[in-house]
C-alpha cells in the first residue's frame, strides 16, 4: 500500500495481509501513518458475506484505483496554493460497492486552515485603520458649536472604545503561534478569541471509480458564527440592532457623494482662505512701492485665488445643508455645553423652570423665523463684489500714476526731490485707499468660510455619527464585527477551495465575474433558549457577507509568502485579494485578470433538529427560523434567475426550476423539522457551483451527522452507491470517519455529545450508531 509524500515521492505504508478467521466481520478498519509520521490514513472496507471469498486472492481487484488515488493526492494537495489554505489533515479511505457491483474508492479528508487566525488578524487591522482616521478627522474640524461639539465627542469616544478593544484583541492573537489554525469548541466563549471561528474545518470527499479519475466534494464546517463571550441574555444581533434602529431617525441623511463633496470643500476652503489673506496683505505691502507693474502682478494672483475660492463655494450642497441645519428642531440644537481643549465637555448647571421656559421660547422663536434662502448666495457674491472693488481702485490709482507721469514729462520739472516726495505721498495714499477694501474682502471671505465650514462640518459629522454611534453602542458594533469575522473566515476558506478546484473550468470562471458566487450556509441550531440568539447572530453575520468581494491578482513568485491573502476596503465594502502563481493567473479570462470583482451572494437555511427544537415547536416560537428560510429562498431564487439569464447553457441549469419549486414548497409547508429544506438547498448550491457551509452550535455533533449524511447521499445519487450499502457506509463514516476525529480534538473523547433521550427527538437519518455517543 502506498501513499503520497511531498515532492512527488512514494513511501510504503506496508503490505496488507489478512487472516481468514479475522475477516468474519463485513467492516474492517485499519489506521496507518506515513513513514514520516505526519499523515494518518484510515482504510475501511465494507463487503457482503458473499463477496468475502472472492476478495481473498492475493492480487487486488482494481489496482488502478489505488494508483489513481495516489496521483490525486499529489495533484490536488501538494501545491503552494492548497498548502496556504489547508493544514493538519486527517484522511480516511473507504471502499464501497455500487449498484452494478463495481467498486468506489472514497477518500474522506478533514483539514484545519491557517485562515482561522490569519483572516481575523487582517480584519482587525482593517477595522482599526478607519476608526483612527475618523478620530483624526474629528480633531481636524477645529472649534465647533456646542451641539456639534457634543456630536463630535460622541463619535470620538465611540471610535476610541473600538480601537482599544480591537488593538487588544490583535495583540492577543499575535501571541499565538504563526501556525495556529484551530479554535476548540471548549474555548468558544473566551474574550480574546471572539473574532476567531469555532472549530473551522474543510470536510472534503474524493470519489474514484473505474469511470472517473477523482471527483471532489467540499463542505466547510464551522461553529455557528455568534458571540458566545457576550452571550445571549438579551438576544442576538438581529434583535439587538432593531432596538437601536431608532437612533438614526434624529440624523440628517446624506449620500456618500455628498459627504465626499463636503470633505473636498472643507479641504479647498482650508487651502484657499490663507492664500487669499496672504495675497491681500501682500497687495497692501506692494502698494507702498513705486512699481505699478508689481502691484498689478500681485492683484492678478489675488484675483485668480479669490475666483477659485468663489467657484468652490458656489455649491448647491452648501445651500441645502444650511437649510437643513435651520430646519432641525430646537431640541436638536439646545445643547449649551462648552468644549475644552482636552476634548471633555462641561455643561452649565440647569436653570430653574422659569429660565428654561424663557430660553425655550427664545429658541423656538429664532427657529420659527423664516429662513432666507438667498443668504448664502449673498455671502459668496459679496466676496466677488469686494474683489471687484479692489480691482477698480487699483485701475483708478494706476490711471492717476499715468497722468502724473505725463505732466512730469511735459513740464520737465527740475525739483526732483519735491516730485519724489509727492510721489511717495501719492503711493502712501494708495495704501490708505486700498486698506478698507482689503479689510472688507477679508471680512466677506471670513463670513463665507464660516457658513460653508459650518455646513460641511455638519455633513461630515452627520455621516460620522450615522456610521458610528447611530449603529448602536460600541459593544454592539464589536459583537457585529466579531460575528462577521467568524462567517468571513469560513466563507473565504470555502471560496478559495472552490476557486482552486475550478481553475480549469471556463464556465465556472465566467460565472464568477458575471454573477458572482453563492455561499449557502446550513444551520442546525434550534429556536429555543440561547440558540435563538445564536441564530440571530448568524443571520446578521451571513447577511453582512454581501459586502465582501474577491479580486484575483498575480503573485510575484510561487513562494507561500507571496500567496498570502490581502484585505482592503472598509466595512460594507471589503475586497479580498487572492494572489495566484503567474502560470495559473495567465490562464484566467481577461475580466478576472483585469481585476473584475467577484461578489458573494450569501443565503442561510436553518432547521433545528434537536430536543430544544421540539420544545420550540410545541411551546415556543419557530418564526425566526421560518423568516430566515423564506428570505433566503427569495434571495436564492433571484441569484439562480440571474445565473440562468447570463449562462443559459451552464450544466444543470435546466434542473434549477424544479429544485427551486420544491424548495419553495418545503419552506412554505412549515413542517416540523423539515430537513428536506436543507437537502434541497444543498442540492441547488452544488448545481450552481456554490460554497457549502454547515453549522451547529460548535460544528461538532449535529454538524457531523449532517456532513456524513450528505456524503453518503452524494455517493448514492451521483455514484450509484448500492442502496443496501447506504446505511453501512453512513455508519462507518460516523463510527470511524474524520468527524469522530473532530469530536476527539474538541472534547478529548471519541463520543458524540448526545444522550439516548435526546436522539429520540432527532430525525432518524441524523442519529449516530450505537456506542458512538454518550
C-alpha positions in Angstrom: 0.0 0.0 0.0 1.4 3.4 -1.0 0.6 6.9 0.0 1.8 10.3 -1.5 4.5 12.4 0.0 5.8 15.8 -0.9 7.9 16.3 -4.0 6.1 13.5 -5.8 7.8 10.7 -3.9 6.2 7.4 -2.9 6.5 5.9 0.5 5.4 2.4 1.6 2.8 2.1 4.4 3.4 -1.6 4.4 1.8 -4.7 2.8 -1.7 -5.7 3.8 -2.4 -9.3 4.6 -5.4 -10.8 6.2 -6.1 -14.0 8.1 -9.3 -15.7 7.1 -10.5 -16.0 10.7 -10.1 -12.3 11.3 -12.3 -11.4 8.3 -15.6 -12.6 9.6 -16.8 -9.1 10.0 -18.0 -7.2 7.0 -16.4 -4.0 8.3 -12.6 -3.8 8.7 -10.9 -0.6 9.7 -7.1 0.0 9.8 -5.2 3.0 10.9 -1.8 3.7 9.2 0.6 6.6 9.2 3.1 7.6 6.5 6.7 6.8 7.2 7.5 10.4 8.3 4.7 10.1 10.9 2.9 13.2 9.6 -0.3 12.0 7.9 -2.7 9.4 9.2 -4.7 7.3 6.8 -7.6 5.0 7.8 -8.7 2.3 5.4 -12.2 0.9 5.9 -13.6 -1.9 3.7 -17.3 -2.9 3.7 -18.1 -6.2 2.0 -21.1 -8.5 2.0 -20.6 -12.1 3.1 -20.8 -13.4 -0.4 -18.1 -11.1 -1.6 -15.5 -12.1 1.1 -14.4 -15.3 -0.5 -13.9 -13.6 -3.9 -11.7 -11.0 -2.4 -9.2 -13.4 -0.7 -7.0 -13.5 -3.9 -3.5 -12.1 -3.4 -4.0 -9.6 -6.3 -6.3 -6.7 -5.7 -9.4 -6.5 -7.9 -8.8 -2.9 -9.1 -5.2 -1.9 -8.7 -5.8 1.2 -10.8 -7.9 2.7 -8.1 -5.0 3.0 -5.6 -2.8 4.4 -8.3 -5.5 6.9 -9.3 -5.9 8.0 -5.7 -2.2 8.3 -5.3 -2.0 10.7 -8.2 -4.8 12.8 -6.9 -3.2 13.2 -3.6 -0.2 14.8 -5.3 -2.0 16.8 -7.9 -4.6 18.3 -5.5 -2.9 18.6 -2.2 0.8 19.1 -2.7 0.9 22.6 -4.2 1.6 26.0 -2.7 -1.9 27.3 -3.1 -3.5 24.4 -1.2 -0.9 24.5 1.5 -1.8 28.1 2.1 -5.4 27.1 2.8 -5.3 23.6 4.4 -3.2 22.1 7.1 -3.3 19.4 9.8 -5.1 17.0 7.6 -6.8 13.8 8.7 -7.7 11.3 6.0 -9.9 8.2 5.9 -10.2 5.8 2.9 -13.2 3.6 2.2 -14.2 1.1 -0.4 -17.9 0.8 -1.3 -19.8 -1.3 -3.9 -22.0 0.3 -6.5 -25.4 -0.9 -7.8 -23.6 -2.5 -10.8 -21.2 -4.4 -8.5 -18.2 -2.2 -9.2 -16.1 -0.5 -6.5 -15.9 3.1 -5.3 -12.7 4.2 -3.6 -13.7 7.1 -1.3 -11.2 9.4 0.4 -12.5 11.5 3.2 -10.3 14.4 4.3 -10.8 16.8 7.2 -8.4 19.8 7.4 -7.8 22.8 9.6 -6.9 26.1 7.9 -4.4 28.7 8.9 -7.1 31.2 7.8 -8.8 30.7 11.1 -6.4 33.1 12.7 -4.9 34.9 9.7 -8.1 36.4 8.5 -9.3 37.7 11.9 -5.9 39.5 12.2 -6.3 41.1 8.8 -9.9 42.1 9.6 -9.0 43.6 12.9 -6.2 45.7 11.3 -8.7 46.8 8.6 -11.2 47.8 11.2 -8.7 49.8 13.3 -7.5 52.0 10.5 -10.7 53.8 9.5 -11.6 54.4 13.2 -8.2 56.0 13.7 -8.7 58.1 10.6 -12.2 59.1 11.8 -10.8 60.3 15.2 -8.1 62.4 13.4 -10.8 63.8 11.0 -12.9 64.8 14.0 -9.9 66.6 15.6 -9.1 68.4 12.4 -12.6 70.1 12.4 -11.4 72.7 14.9 -13.8 74.7 17.0 -17.4 73.8 16.7 -20.8 75.0 18.1 -21.8 73.3 21.4 -24.3 71.0 19.6 -21.7 69.8 17.0 -19.1 69.6 19.7 -21.2 67.1 21.6 -21.8 65.1 18.5 -18.0 65.0 17.8 -17.4 63.9 21.4 -19.8 61.0 21.0 -18.2 59.9 17.7 -14.6 60.2 19.0 -15.5 58.3 22.2 -17.2 55.6 20.2 -14.2 55.1 17.9 -11.7 55.2 20.7 -13.5 52.4 22.5 -13.5 50.2 19.4 -9.8 51.0 18.7 -8.8 50.0 22.2 -10.7 46.7 22.1 -9.5 45.8 18.6 -5.9 46.6 19.4 -6.0 44.4 22.5 -7.6 41.5 20.5 -5.0 41.8 17.8 -2.2 41.7 20.4 -3.7 38.6 21.9 -4.0 36.9 18.5 -0.4 37.8 17.6 0.8 36.0 20.7 -0.5 32.7 19.2 2.0 30.7 17.1 2.1 31.6 13.5 1.0 28.0 12.8 -2.2 28.4 14.9 -5.1 27.1 12.9 -7.8 25.7 15.3 -10.1 27.2 18.0 -11.7 24.4 20.0 -15.3 24.5 20.9 -14.3 24.4 24.6 -12.9 28.0 24.3 -15.6 29.5 22.2 -16.5 31.9 24.9 -13.0 33.4 25.5 -13.0 37.1 25.0 -9.7 37.3 23.2 -10.8 34.7 20.7 -14.1 36.4 19.8 -13.1 37.1 16.2 -11.8 33.5 15.6 -14.3 31.0 14.1 -15.0 28.0 16.3 -13.9 24.6 15.1 -13.4 25.7 11.4 -12.5 22.8 9.1 -12.8 21.8 5.5 -14.6 18.5 5.0 -13.7 17.1 1.6 -14.5 13.8 -0.1 -12.8 12.4 -3.2 -14.6 9.7 -5.1 -12.6 7.5 -7.5 -14.2 4.8 -9.7 -13.3 3.0 -12.9 -15.2 5.7 -14.8 -13.7 8.8 -13.2 -10.2 9.8 -12.0 -11.4 11.6 -8.9 -14.3 13.9 -8.1 -14.2 16.2 -5.1 -17.0 17.4 -2.9 -16.5 20.0 -0.2 -18.3 21.3 2.8 -16.9 24.0 5.2 -17.9 23.1 8.8 -17.8 25.9 11.5 -19.5 26.7 14.7 -22.5 29.0 14.2 -21.0 32.5 13.8 -22.0 34.0 17.1 -20.6 36.0 20.0 -20.5 33.5 22.9 -18.5 35.8 25.0 -21.2 38.5 25.2 -23.7 35.6 25.3 -27.4 35.8 24.6 -29.2 37.1 27.6 -30.8 39.9 25.6 -30.9 38.0 22.3 -28.7 38.1 19.2 -27.7 40.7 16.7 -31.0 40.9 14.8 -33.0 41.7 18.0 -30.3 44.0 19.4 -29.9 46.0 16.2 -33.6 46.5 15.9 -33.7 48.1 19.4 -31.2 50.8 18.3 -32.5 51.5 14.8 -34.5 54.5 16.1 -31.2 56.3 16.8 -30.8 57.0 13.1 -34.0 59.0 12.8 -32.6 62.0 14.6 -29.8 62.4 12.0 -30.0 64.1 8.6 -29.1 61.6 5.9 -26.5 62.5 3.2 -25.3 60.3 0.4 -21.7 59.1 0.0 -21.2 61.5 -2.8 -22.5 64.5 -0.8 -20.2 63.5 2.1 -17.2 63.3 -0.3 -18.0 66.7 -1.7 -18.3 68.1 1.8 -14.8 66.8 2.6 -13.4 68.2 -0.6 -15.0 71.6 0.0 -13.6 71.7 3.5 -10.1 70.9 2.2 -10.5 73.6 -0.6 -11.5 76.3 1.9 -8.7 75.4 4.3 -6.2 75.8 1.4 -7.6 78.8 -0.3 -8.5 81.1 2.6 -4.9 81.6 3.8 -3.8 82.1 0.2 -6.4 84.9 -0.3 -5.5 86.5 3.0 -1.8 86.3 2.3 -2.1 87.9 -1.1 -4.3 90.6 0.3 -1.6 91.5 2.8 1.0 91.4 0.0 -1.1 93.8 -2.0 -1.1 96.3 0.8 2.6 96.0 1.2 3.3 96.4 -2.6 1.2 99.5 -2.7 4.0 101.3 -0.8 6.4 100.5 -3.6 6.9 102.7 -6.7 6.3 99.9 -9.2 2.8 99.8 -10.6 3.7 96.6 -12.6 4.5 94.8 -9.3 1.1 95.9 -7.9 -0.7 94.6 -10.9 1.1 91.2 -10.7 0.0 90.7 -7.1 -3.5 91.8 -7.9 -3.7 89.2 -10.7 -2.7 86.5 -8.3 -5.2 87.7 -5.7 -7.9 87.7 -8.4 -7.1 84.2 -9.5 -7.1 82.7 -6.0 -10.3 84.6 -5.0 -12.1 83.4 -8.1 -11.1 79.8 -7.3 -12.4 80.4 -3.8 -15.8 81.7 -5.0 -16.1 78.8 -7.5 -15.5 76.3 -4.7 -18.2 77.9 -2.6 -20.8 78.1 -5.3 -22.0 74.6 -4.5 -25.7 73.8 -4.1 -24.9 71.4 -1.3 -23.9 74.3 1.0 -27.3 76.0 0.4 -29.3 72.8 1.1 -27.3 71.9 4.2 -27.7 75.4 5.7 -31.5 75.0 5.2 -31.3 71.5 6.8 -29.5 73.0 9.8 -32.1 75.7 10.2 -35.0 73.1 9.9 -33.6 71.0 12.7 -35.8 71.1 15.7 -34.8 73.4 18.6 -34.3 70.3 20.8 -31.6 69.1 18.5 -29.5 72.2 19.0 -30.4 73.0 22.6 -27.1 71.9 24.0 -25.2 74.7 25.7 -22.2 72.7 26.7 -18.7 74.1 26.4 -15.8 72.1 24.9 -12.4 72.4 26.4 -9.2 71.8 24.6 -8.7 68.4 26.1 -11.9 67.2 24.4 -14.1 66.9 27.5 -17.4 68.6 27.8 -18.6 70.7 30.7 -22.2 71.7 30.9 -23.6 74.7 32.9 -25.9 73.9 35.9 -29.5 73.6 34.8 -31.6 76.8 35.0 -34.7 76.9 37.0 -38.0 76.1 35.4 -38.9 79.7 34.6 -35.5 80.4 33.0 -35.7 77.1 31.0 -39.1 78.1 29.7 -37.9 81.6 28.6 -34.9 80.1 26.8 -37.1 77.6 25.1 -39.4 80.3 23.8 -36.4 82.3 22.5 -35.0 79.3 20.7 -38.4 78.4 19.2 -38.9 82.0 18.0 -35.4 82.0 16.4 -36.0 78.7 14.7 -39.6 79.6 13.6 -38.3 82.7 11.8 -38.5 82.3 8.0 -35.2 81.2 6.6 -33.7 83.5 3.9 -32.5 81.0 1.2 -30.7 83.8 -0.6 -28.5 84.5 2.4 -25.8 82.0 1.2 -25.8 83.4 -2.3 -25.2 86.9 -0.9 -22.3 85.5 1.2 -20.2 84.3 -1.7 -21.4 87.1 -4.0 -20.1 89.6 -1.5 -16.6 88.1 -1.8 -16.7 88.6 -5.6 -18.1 92.2 -5.2 -15.4 93.2 -2.7 -12.7 91.8 -5.1 -14.2 93.8 -8.0 -13.9 97.0 -5.8 -10.2 96.3 -5.2 -9.6 95.8 -8.9 -11.4 99.0 -9.8 -9.5 101.0 -7.2 -6.1 99.7 -8.5 -7.2 100.6 -12.0 -8.1 104.1 -10.9 -4.9 104.6 -8.9 -2.8 103.4 -11.8 -4.6 105.8 -14.1 -3.5 108.7 -11.7 0.1 107.5 -11.9 0.0 107.6 -15.7 -1.4 111.1 -15.8 1.2 112.2 -13.2 4.0 110.9 -15.4 2.6 112.8 -18.4 2.6 116.0 -16.5 6.2 115.4 -15.3 7.4 114.8 -18.9 5.7 117.9 -20.4 6.7 120.4 -17.8 10.2 118.9 -17.3 10.2 119.9 -13.6 13.6 120.4 -12.0 12.6 119.9 -8.5 13.3 116.2 -8.4 13.2 115.9 -4.6 9.9 117.7 -4.4 8.5 115.3 -7.0 9.8 112.2 -5.3 8.3 113.4 -2.1 4.9 114.0 -3.8 5.1 110.5 -5.4 5.8 108.9 -2.0 2.8 110.7 -0.6 0.8 109.6 -3.6 1.8 105.9 -3.1 1.1 106.2 0.7 -2.4 107.4 -0.2 -2.8 104.2 -2.4 -2.4 102.0 0.7 -4.8 104.2 2.6 -7.4 103.8 -0.2 -6.9 100.1 -0.6 -6.9 99.2 3.1 -10.7 99.5 3.8 -11.4 97.5 0.6 -8.9 94.7 1.6 -10.4 94.6 5.1 -13.9 94.3 3.5 -12.7 91.4 1.3 -11.2 89.7 4.3 -14.5 90.1 6.3 -16.5 88.7 3.4 -14.2 85.8 2.9 -14.3 85.1 6.7 -18.1 85.2 6.7 -18.4 82.9 3.7 -15.9 80.5 5.1 -17.8 80.4 8.4 -21.1 79.5 6.7 -19.5 76.9 4.3 -17.4 75.3 7.0 -20.4 75.1 9.4 -22.5 73.4 6.7 -19.8 71.0 5.5 -18.8 70.1 9.1 -22.4 69.3 9.7 -22.4 66.9 6.8 -19.2 65.2 7.9 -20.4 64.9 11.5 -23.8 63.5 10.5 -22.1 60.9 8.3 -19.6 60.1 11.1 -22.5 59.7 13.6 -24.5 57.6 11.2 -21.6 55.1 10.7 -20.7 55.0 14.4 -23.0 56.0 17.3 -26.2 55.6 15.3 -25.3 52.0 14.6 -25.6 51.2 18.3 -23.3 51.1 21.3 -19.7 50.3 20.7 -20.2 46.9 22.4 -23.0 46.1 19.9 -20.7 47.1 17.0 -18.0 44.9 18.4 -20.4 42.0 18.5 -21.4 42.5 14.9 -17.8 42.7 13.8 -16.8 39.6 15.7 -19.7 37.5 14.3 -18.9 38.8 10.8 -15.2 37.8 11.3 -16.2 34.2 12.0 -18.5 33.9 9.0 -16.0 35.8 6.8 -13.1 33.4 7.7 -15.3 30.4 6.9 -16.6 31.7 3.5 -13.2 32.8 2.3 -11.8 29.3 3.0 -14.6 27.8 1.0 -14.2 30.2 -1.8 -10.5 29.5 -2.2 -11.1 25.8 -2.4 -13.8 26.3 -4.9 -11.6 28.7 -7.0 -8.6 26.4 -6.9 -10.7 23.4 -7.9 -12.4 25.2 -10.8 -9.4 26.9 -12.4 -9.7 24.6 -15.4 -13.4 25.2 -15.9 -14.1 28.2 -18.2 -17.8 28.2 -17.4 -17.2 28.4 -13.7 -14.7 31.3 -14.2 -17.2 33.1 -16.4 -19.8 32.6 -13.7 -17.5 34.2 -11.1 -17.1 37.5 -13.0 -20.7 37.7 -14.4 -22.9 36.8 -11.4 -20.6 36.1 -8.5 -20.6 33.0 -6.3 -23.3 31.7 -4.0 -22.4 30.9 -0.3 -25.0 28.7 1.2 -25.0 28.3 5.0 -26.8 25.4 6.5 -27.8 25.9 10.2 -28.9 23.2 12.6 -29.5 25.4 15.7 -32.8 25.5 17.4 -35.1 28.4 18.1 -35.2 27.8 21.8 -33.1 29.2 24.6 -29.6 30.6 23.9 -29.7 29.1 20.4 -32.2 31.7 19.3 -29.6 34.3 20.0 -27.1 32.3 18.0 -29.4 32.2 15.0 -30.0 35.9 15.3 -26.2 36.5 15.4 -25.6 34.1 12.5 -28.4 35.7 10.4 -26.8 39.1 10.5 -23.2 37.8 10.1 -24.2 35.9 7.0 -26.1 38.9 5.5 -23.1 41.2 6.1 -21.0 38.9 3.8 -22.9 40.5 0.9 -20.5 43.5 1.4 -17.4 41.3 0.6 -15.9 40.8 -2.9 -12.8 39.0 -4.2 -10.3 40.0 -6.8 -7.6 37.8 -8.3 -4.0 39.1 -8.6 -0.8 37.8 -10.0 1.7 36.7 -7.3 5.3 37.8 -7.5 6.6 34.3 -7.0 5.3 30.8 -6.2 6.6 31.1 -2.6 3.9 30.7 0.0 4.5 34.2 1.5 3.6 35.7 -1.9 0.4 33.7 -2.0 -1.0 35.2 1.2 -4.3 37.0 1.0 -4.7 40.7 1.3 -7.7 42.7 2.6 -8.6 46.3 1.5 -11.6 48.5 1.7 -13.8 49.2 4.7 -16.8 47.9 6.5 -19.5 47.1 3.9 -17.1 47.0 1.0 -14.2 44.7 1.9 -12.1 43.3 -1.0 -10.1 40.2 -0.6 -7.1 39.9 -2.9 -6.3 36.4 -4.0 -2.7 36.0 -5.5 -2.2 33.2 -8.0 1.1 32.0 -9.5 1.9 33.5 -12.8 1.3 30.4 -14.8 -2.1 29.9 -13.3 -3.0 33.6 -13.5 -2.3 33.8 -17.2 -4.9 31.1 -17.9 -7.7 33.2 -16.4 -10.2 35.1 -18.6 -9.3 38.7 -19.2 -12.1 40.1 -17.0 -10.6 38.4 -13.9 -7.1 39.4 -14.9 -8.2 43.0 -15.2 -9.4 43.0 -11.6 -13.2 42.3 -12.0 -14.7 41.9 -8.6 -16.3 38.5 -7.6 -19.3 39.2 -5.5 -20.6 36.9 -2.7 -24.3 36.1 -2.5 -24.9 34.6 0.9 -28.0 32.7 2.0 -28.9 30.9 5.2 -31.3 28.0 5.7 -31.8 26.7 9.2 -33.7 23.7 10.5 -33.4 22.9 14.2 -33.2 19.1 14.8 -32.6 18.6 18.5 -34.8 18.2 21.5 -34.8 22.0 22.1 -36.4 22.5 18.7 -39.1 20.1 19.8 -39.8 22.3 22.7 -39.8 25.4 20.5 -42.3 23.9 18.1 -44.6 22.8 20.9 -44.3 25.6 23.5 -42.1 28.3 22.0 -41.7 30.1 18.7 -40.2 28.9 15.5 -41.0 32.0 13.5 -37.3 33.2 13.4 -36.4 30.1 11.5 -39.4 30.4 9.2 -38.5 34.0 8.4 -34.8 33.2 7.7 -35.7 30.4 5.4 -38.3 32.4 3.5 -36.0 35.4 3.0 -33.1 33.1 1.9 -35.4 31.3 -0.5 -36.2 34.5 -2.3 -32.6 35.6 -2.5 -31.6 32.2 -3.8 -34.2 32.3 -6.5 -33.0 35.8 -7.5 -29.4 34.5 -7.8 -30.5 31.5 -9.9 -32.6 33.6 -12.2 -29.6 35.9 -12.9 -27.4 32.9 -13.4 -29.9 31.4 -15.9 -30.2 34.6 -17.8 -26.4 35.1 -18.1 -25.3 31.5 -18.6 -28.3 29.6 -20.1 -26.2 26.7 -21.3 -24.5 26.0 -18.0 -24.6 22.3 -17.0 -27.5 21.5 -14.7 -29.1 24.9 -15.2 -32.4 23.4 -16.5 -32.9 21.4 -13.4 -33.0 24.6 -11.2 -36.7 25.4 -11.8 -37.8 22.1 -10.3 -35.4 22.3 -7.4 -36.4 25.9 -6.6 -40.1 25.0 -6.8 -39.5 22.1 -4.4 -37.6 24.3 -2.1 -40.3 27.0 -2.0 -42.9 24.3 -1.3 -40.8 22.8 1.6 -40.2 26.2 3.1 -43.8 27.3 3.0 -45.1 23.9 4.3 -43.8 24.7 7.8 -43.5 21.1 8.6 -41.7 20.2 11.9 -38.0 19.5 11.5 -38.4 19.6 7.7 -34.8 18.7 6.9 -35.8 18.4 3.2 -35.3 22.2 3.2 -31.6 21.7 3.9 -31.2 18.8 1.4 -32.8 20.8 -1.5 -30.9 23.9 -0.7 -27.6 22.0 -0.7 -28.5 20.4 -4.0 -29.2 23.8 -5.5 -25.9 25.1 -4.1 -23.9 22.3 -5.7 -25.8 22.7 -9.0 -24.7 26.3 -9.2 -21.1 25.7 -8.0 -21.6 27.4 -4.7 -19.8 27.3 -1.5 -21.4 24.9 1.0 -21.1 25.6 4.8 -22.7 23.7 7.7 -23.0 24.9 11.3 -24.5 24.0 14.6 -23.6 25.3 18.0 -20.0 24.1 17.8 -19.8 22.3 14.4 -19.1 19.1 16.3 -22.1 16.8 16.8 -25.1 17.8 14.8 -22.8 19.0 12.0 -21.1 15.6 11.9 -24.4 13.9 11.4 -25.2 16.3 8.6 -22.0 16.2 6.6 -21.7 12.4 6.8 -25.3 12.1 5.6 -24.6 14.5 2.8 -21.5 12.5 1.7 -23.5 9.2 1.6 -26.3 10.9 -0.3 -23.8 12.2 -2.9 -22.4 8.7 -3.2 -25.9 7.2 -3.7 -27.2 9.9 -6.1 -24.1 10.7 -8.2 -22.0 7.5 -8.0 -24.7 4.8 -7.7 -23.8 3.6 -4.2 -25.7 0.4 -3.6 -28.9 1.0 -1.7 -28.3 -1.9 0.6 -24.8 -0.4 1.4 -26.1 3.1 2.2 -26.7 2.5 5.9 -23.4 0.6 6.3 -21.5 3.4 4.7 -23.2 6.0 6.8 -22.5 4.1 10.0 -18.9 3.6 9.0 -18.2 7.3 8.4 -19.8 8.2 11.7 -18.1 5.5 13.7 -14.6 5.6 12.2 -14.5 8.6 9.9 -13.0 12.1 10.1 -15.8 13.5 12.2 -15.0 11.2 15.1 -11.5 12.7 15.0 -13.1 16.1 15.1 -15.0 15.1 18.3 -11.8 13.9 19.9 -9.8 17.0 19.2 -12.6 19.2 20.6 -13.6 17.1 23.6 -10.8 14.6 24.2 -13.0 11.5 23.8 -14.5 9.6 20.8 -18.1 10.1 21.8 -20.7 12.4 20.2 -22.3 14.6 22.9 -25.8 13.1 22.6 -27.9 11.2 25.0 -30.3 8.4 24.2 -33.3 10.6 25.2 -32.1 13.4 23.0 -31.7 11.2 20.0 -35.4 10.1 20.2 -36.3 13.6 19.1 -33.8 13.7 16.1 -34.8 12.8 12.6 -33.7 9.2 12.1 -31.0 9.9 9.5 -29.3 12.3 11.9 -28.8 9.7 14.7 -25.3 8.2 15.3 -24.6 4.4 15.6 -25.0 2.8 19.0 -21.8 3.0 21.0 -20.6 6.3 19.4 -22.4 8.7 21.8 -22.8 9.3 25.5 
